[in-house]
Amino acid sequence: MAGLAFTTFVLSLASSAAIHFGDMSNPETGARTEPNLEGASQMIEILSLLEQKTKGNLSAEERQVLDQVLYELRLRYARAAGEANR
């Protein structure tokens, strides 16, 4: 049985964050959810922890995917938090 690819795992966590941001429909219900910034923040924290724990053990492609996902999610979070504080 083939194992889960690291990039697939990272992208699934990013998809979970997108659901928390309200950007995607919940795959179980098909409905869009209200933004949940706490849930999105938790997904970013999990990815940050993964980044710390895998430092020096990833291929260049895996590192690039993780860095890009974290960059985009952090930017998205900053925008969403700014909008929520208006």
Backbone bond lengths (Angstrom), bond angles and torsions (degrees), N, CA, C in turn:
res aa  C-N    CA-C-N  psi(-1)  N-CA   C-N-CA  omega(-1)  CA-C   N-CA-C  phi
1 M - - - 1.453 - - 1.525 108.96 -
2 A 1.304 117.65 129.45 1.461 122.00 -179.04 1.515 109.90 -74.18
3 G 1.319 115.66 142.71 1.459 120.59 178.35 1.517 111.17 -81.70
4 L 1.290 114.32 166.55 1.454 121.38 177.61 1.523 109.01 -70.58
5 A 1.305 116.74 127.97 1.462 120.63 178.29 1.526 108.94 -71.44
6 F 1.328 116.09 143.17 1.462 120.98 -177.87 1.527 111.54 -57.90
7 T 1.333 117.02 -45.07 1.464 119.16 -178.12 1.523 111.11 -64.95
8 T 1.319 117.79 -35.18 1.458 121.26 177.11 1.529 109.94 -63.88
9 F 1.323 116.32 -41.30 1.458 121.60 177.82 1.527 110.62 -62.26
10 V 1.332 117.26 -46.81 1.465 121.58 179.34 1.527 110.22 -60.85
11 L 1.312 116.93 -44.03 1.465 120.23 -179.31 1.523 112.11 -67.70
12 S 1.330 117.91 -31.51 1.466 119.63 176.75 1.528 110.27 -69.05
13 L 1.329 117.70 -37.49 1.462 120.67 175.67 1.535 110.40 -65.93
14 A 1.322 116.65 -38.98 1.463 120.87 177.64 1.524 110.46 -64.82
15 S 1.319 117.80 -37.79 1.469 121.54 176.88 1.522 110.78 -64.46
16 S 1.316 116.48 -38.65 1.466 120.16 176.60 1.522 110.14 -62.43
17 A 1.322 117.19 -40.86 1.464 120.68 177.22 1.524 110.27 -63.34
18 A 1.322 117.44 -41.29 1.467 121.27 179.09 1.527 110.92 -61.44
19 I 1.315 117.10 -38.00 1.462 120.65 176.49 1.525 109.27 -63.81
20 H 1.333 117.42 -42.90 1.467 120.80 178.24 1.527 111.79 -63.66
21 F 1.320 117.67 -34.09 1.464 120.97 176.79 1.531 111.43 -72.61
22 G 1.326 117.15 -12.61 1.456 120.97 -176.97 1.522 112.45 83.74
23 D 1.331 116.73 13.08 1.468 121.86 -177.59 1.525 112.97 -81.15
24 M 1.325 116.67 -24.10 1.464 121.57 -176.67 1.516 109.34 -129.64
25 S 1.310 115.56 156.56 1.458 120.68 174.95 1.515 109.94 -74.59
26 N 1.314 115.44 147.64 1.456 121.14 175.56 1.526 107.49 -66.81
27 P 1.343 118.63 124.64 1.462 120.27 -176.73 1.534 113.08 -64.33
28 E 1.316 118.23 -24.55 1.462 120.92 -179.48 1.519 112.11 -79.36
29 T 1.352 116.24 -37.85 1.466 119.68 -175.45 1.522 113.20 -105.90
30 G 1.332 117.14 -22.51 1.457 120.95 -176.89 1.519 112.55 80.51
31 A 1.323 117.31 -2.85 1.462 121.43 -177.99 1.524 110.36 -98.45
32 R 1.317 114.55 147.54 1.463 119.40 172.97 1.513 107.83 -76.98
33 T 1.307 115.44 142.93 1.450 120.13 -179.45 1.524 109.91 -105.78
34 E 1.305 115.23 160.24 1.458 120.31 173.82 1.529 107.75 -66.30
35 P 1.318 117.28 147.00 1.459 119.02 177.83 1.526 111.88 -56.61
36 N 1.320 115.49 137.49 1.455 123.30 178.83 1.529 106.12 -127.93
37 L 1.336 116.26 88.40 1.459 120.01 -175.37 1.519 112.37 -65.11
38 E 1.330 117.61 -30.37 1.466 119.84 177.47 1.529 110.14 -65.01
39 G 1.322 116.97 -43.26 1.465 120.89 177.76 1.517 111.71 -64.23
40 A 1.339 116.63 -41.66 1.460 120.63 177.98 1.523 110.30 -63.47
41 S 1.333 116.28 -41.72 1.461 120.99 178.72 1.526 111.16 -61.52
42 Q 1.320 116.54 -39.88 1.463 120.13 178.86 1.527 111.37 -63.65
43 M 1.326 117.05 -39.04 1.464 119.94 178.52 1.531 110.44 -66.07
44 I 1.335 116.60 -38.57 1.465 120.68 177.25 1.527 109.72 -64.60
45 E 1.327 117.22 -40.78 1.460 121.23 177.94 1.526 111.53 -63.23
46 I 1.329 116.93 -40.12 1.471 120.59 177.99 1.529 110.09 -63.14
47 L 1.329 116.59 -44.53 1.460 120.08 178.75 1.528 111.38 -65.47
48 S 1.322 117.46 -36.48 1.472 121.11 176.80 1.520 110.85 -64.90
49 L 1.314 116.24 -41.38 1.465 120.66 176.79 1.529 110.29 -62.86
50 L 1.314 115.89 -43.42 1.461 120.89 177.27 1.526 110.60 -59.70
51 E 1.322 116.42 -41.10 1.470 121.05 177.76 1.529 110.64 -60.54
52 Q 1.318 116.76 -45.55 1.471 120.93 -179.65 1.527 111.38 -64.39
53 K 1.318 116.64 -44.23 1.466 121.21 -174.08 1.526 113.54 -75.16
54 T 1.329 117.05 -19.87 1.468 119.71 -178.46 1.528 112.54 -104.89
55 K 1.329 117.42 2.99 1.465 121.30 -177.82 1.527 110.40 -52.74
56 G 1.323 116.02 126.40 1.457 121.91 179.44 1.525 114.18 85.19
57 N 1.322 117.86 -2.46 1.468 120.91 -177.52 1.523 113.71 -117.25
58 L 1.314 117.65 9.16 1.460 120.88 -177.55 1.520 110.87 -109.24
59 S 1.328 115.07 152.86 1.467 119.17 172.18 1.533 107.63 -71.84
60 A 1.309 116.50 166.78 1.464 120.81 179.39 1.529 110.65 -59.34
61 E 1.329 116.68 -40.74 1.468 121.03 -179.94 1.536 110.67 -65.20
62 E 1.316 117.23 -45.09 1.461 121.05 179.55 1.529 110.66 -62.04
63 R 1.317 116.69 -43.76 1.466 121.74 179.13 1.519 110.11 -61.56
64 Q 1.344 116.45 -43.75 1.459 120.57 -178.92 1.527 111.27 -63.20
65 V 1.329 117.17 -43.12 1.466 121.10 179.24 1.527 110.02 -62.28
66 L 1.314 116.77 -47.35 1.461 120.59 -179.00 1.530 110.94 -63.45
67 D 1.316 117.42 -44.88 1.468 120.82 178.71 1.524 111.29 -60.93
68 Q 1.315 117.06 -44.65 1.470 121.44 -178.08 1.522 110.82 -66.16
69 V 1.324 117.26 -44.17 1.469 121.30 179.56 1.525 110.11 -61.38
70 L 1.336 116.42 -46.25 1.462 119.38 179.22 1.522 111.89 -62.89
71 Y 1.309 117.63 -42.24 1.457 121.50 178.88 1.532 110.20 -59.11
72 E 1.328 116.17 -50.18 1.464 120.56 -177.02 1.529 111.84 -65.66
73 L 1.336 117.38 -40.40 1.465 119.67 179.56 1.520 111.89 -68.63
74 R 1.316 117.60 -39.15 1.472 120.11 177.92 1.519 110.93 -64.77
75 L 1.324 117.04 -40.80 1.462 121.68 177.12 1.527 110.07 -63.95
76 R 1.319 116.46 -45.20 1.469 121.52 178.95 1.525 110.59 -61.55
77 Y 1.328 117.01 -40.36 1.462 121.21 179.49 1.533 110.48 -65.16
78 A 1.328 116.97 -44.61 1.468 120.53 -179.96 1.527 110.61 -60.21
79 R 1.317 116.94 -41.91 1.473 120.75 178.02 1.526 111.01 -64.69
80 A 1.313 116.40 -46.71 1.468 121.00 -178.14 1.534 110.92 -64.61
81 A 1.325 117.20 -41.05 1.461 120.95 178.73 1.519 110.24 -65.42
82 G 1.316 117.02 -39.05 1.472 121.31 177.68 1.521 111.35 -63.74
83 E 1.325 116.72 -41.98 1.466 120.89 178.08 1.525 111.24 -66.16
84 A 1.332 117.05 -36.96 1.460 120.96 -179.17 1.527 111.36 -68.97
85 N 1.320 117.55 -25.53 1.470 121.50 -178.71 1.518 113.55 -89.47
86 R 1.322 117.23 1.60 1.475 119.80 179.23 1.496 111.09 -78.50
